[in-house]
Amino acid sequence: MPYTNAPDMPAKLARLRERFLVRLSEDLECLQKEADRLVSDDDGGALCSAYHRLHRLAGSAGTFGMPDVGRTARALEKVLKPVACIEDESRLDSGHKARLFEELSSGLQVLRSLAGHQTSSAHDPSLDKANVFDRTRLEGKQARLLIVDEDTDRASLLCRELSSYGFDSLEVSVDAMMTAIDCAENSGVVALLASPVKVPKVRTVRNSSSDPAILRLPIFAVGGHDSFDNRYELAENGARGFFPDPIQLPELVERIEKLSADQARGTRGRVILVEDDPDLAEHYRLVLHLAGIDVRIVNDPTRLLSDMAAFRPDLVLMDVQLDGYSGVHLARMIRFDAQWLSLPIIYLSSEDDPDIQLDALSKGADDFLMKPVSDDYLVRSVQIRCLRARLLSDLMNQDSLTGLLKHSLIKQTLEQEVARCRRDGHTSAVVMLDLDHFKTVNDTWGHMVGDTVIKSLANLLRNRLRETDLIGRYGGEEFLVVMPGCDLDDAERVMQDIAASFSALAFTAGQDRFHVTLSAGIAAIHALSTADESLNAADTALYRRKYNGRNGVTVFRSGPQNAPQEAH
């Protein structure tokens, strides 16, 4: 969830919440009528209607700050689910209907109470601030890991160590595994960790689910001895990875982080759609939107370049023949700009002549989709090409060791955030981090171990910061973080927590076990005029931190002579 920093955003949020409260009141009235129909002669469709209404309410209430309403609606939804949409409700005997009526009525009473409380406190003073900062997302969405291990001591230790990296780790039995997955509403389960002997049972229980998201949960084997036979058996039983004793925690964390990143981006993508048939364009937009793809429609080709510059697409979908314009010429025009040379362009056209298609492709496009194209084929084609475009972008923009933004890209991000702060007046922070005594790590244990330390900090930053925070490897063991919509106090608190967690991580090299600390300097982007000034302020604070003993955070605050002051 991104930060909301526009000055009118609090008012928009308040209006949306008020509209939802009105709809909630209307839904409760309808639900009561549907409950009453259960014990009347006119009960046709009452259960199905109530079930769908509760399903919608359960999915939307949390978004508007009413998680208790959502959880109660979800519980009622599950009560009705087994009998919700049977074709003939008259087959239910009167006793069953009466029990459903009692449960539904009791639940509605709870919902009314919760709704009344929310209505009476509908005005949230925190929304009066010009900049709404979502503190619940400050450290980002924690990924939950379920650990199933017959060795409780090892499982407990693994839980504690993974928690230091920012994971929400939970030790469970095989029997309790599905319940733990169902309860993970705020922390989505991304992986199942199991001892080798538990892997077959964990796989069986996971595969008993009908939920595609659960069926895709990867299983990693942790612990046990390393041998070819053991590895082969684990692969045969569906394990996605194996980390034998002694478990190399940085390697395990890196694998889970990569998996989480792949899952997070999933089918997402950004598509420019150039189409002069508005109804067809809206159909394509809705189909792609349902697949998690963000689409901007361009009906007027003269706006194409400006919309591309603002939207930064992963892909362009374009008809070959547009009203007054040729898609072939537009594709060639797009390639005039070096930044779009690698951008995939796909023609959508009813043209079925292979020679004409090839000629069109030779003039700037990458593929040709024939109209009419099925919704499924369109979605899959766009997903594949968006993924390839992002992978290519990653190769160009990301540091090869850490997967973070490269030096030039993170500096460019800082410059963009400075411009946004000056334009919109919101608060943001920049953080410069540096590993303490890192040369000693390389000199003592070698550069491969040093690389492990650097990757561990990168993984920790990714896991503990928000999705909207931008992280880059500034150079060597230095990192730069841009935190949009974040004031100095919040940035300081988060970085102190990250510094404490990192210092608690234990690294191993042969028989040696050691710890590494970090230093951080923080500056307010909005309080300075340029990106260079912000960077210099964070750098000044960082070096003051190192001068005063390292292993901690220093904040650059405006004051006499702009002297940095120590964070407490």
Salt bridges, closest charged atoms under 4 A:
ASP8 OD2 - LYS12 NZ 3.44
ASP27 OD1 - ARG53 NH1 3.26
ASP27 OD1 - ARG56 NH2 2.72
GLU34 OE2 - ARG53 NH2 3.27
ASP43 OD2 - LYS97 NZ 2.06
ASP68 OD1 - ARG71 NH2 2.55
GLU77 OE2 - HIS55 ND1 2.71
GLU77 OE1 - ARG74 NH1 3.52
ASP128 OD2 - HIS123 NE2 3.39
GLU139 OE2 - ARG493 NH1 3.42
ASP149 OD2 - ARG154 NE 2.76
GLU161 OE2 - ARG513 NH2 3.72
ASP168 OD2 - ARG144 NH2 2.88
ASP226 OD1 - ARG231 NE 2.65
ASP245 OD2 - ARG154 NH1 3.05
GLU254 OE1 - LYS455 NZ 3.33
ASP262 OD2 - LYS258 NZ 3.27
ASP262 OD1 - ARG265 NH2 3.67
GLU275 OE1 - LYS371 NZ 3.02
GLU282 OE2 - ARG285 NH2 2.77
ASP294 OD2 - ARG270 NH1 3.73
ASP307 OD1 - ARG296 NH1 3.93
ASP307 OD1 - ARG303 NH2 3.55
ASP319 OD2 - LYS371 NZ 2.95
ASP359 OD2 - LYS363 NZ 3.04
ASP366 OD2 - ARG335 NH2 3.04
ASP367 OD2 - ARG385 NH2 2.00
ASP375 OD1 - HIS283 NE2 3.00
ASP376 OD2 - ARG380 NH1 3.79
ASP394 OD2 - ARG265 NH1 2.71
ASP399 OD2 - ARG473 NH1 3.31
GLU417 OE1 - ARG420 NH2 2.89
GLU417 OE2 - HIS426 NE2 2.76
ASP424 OD1 - ARG423 NE 3.63
ASP434 OD2 - LYS546 NZ 2.78
ASP436 OD1 - LYS546 NZ 3.01
ASP443 OD2 - LYS439 NZ 2.69
ASP469 OD1 - ARG466 NH2 2.35
ASP489 OD1 - ARG557 NH2 3.74
ASP490 OD1 - ARG135 NH1 2.51
ASP490 OD1 - ARG493 NH2 3.85
GLU492 OE1 - ARG557 NH2 2.97
GLU566 OE1 - ARG545 NH1 3.27
